[in-house]
Structure formats: structure tokens, C-alpha cells
């Protein structure tokens, strides 16, 4: 694969999670499904933790690809 394409994917893996996180921070009601208003605390906490961990892994992958591409 071309190094320029790899660098673009790496930048995409860094920027998209940040944009998604900002969007979900503004629209937090998207994390609460319909009909769970009474039992939403545990659901929202667990779903938020999974979301944060997934965003962390995607961002880490992007930085790894970015640094790997700059070394070559």
C-alpha cells in the first residue's frame, strides 16, 4: 500500500474518533435507548465505558500507523 494512503488512513483514525466523541458529548441523549429512562444509569455508564475504550483503541491504532509511516 502506498505510504501516502497509509498516512491518510492514520489521520482519519485520529480525527474521526475525536469528532464522534464531541458529537456524542453534545447529544448525550443518543446513548439512552427508548424505554430505558428508569434504568438508564447503569446502561449509560457501561455503554459510555465501551465507547471510550473503543475510541481509545482506534486513536491508538491511528497514532501507531502515523508514527510507523513517518519512520519509513
Buried (B, 14 or more C-beta within 10 A) or exposed (E): EEEEEBBEBBBEBBEBBEEBBEEBEEEEEEBEEEEEEEEBEEEBEEBEEEBEEEBEEBBEBBEEBBEEBEEE
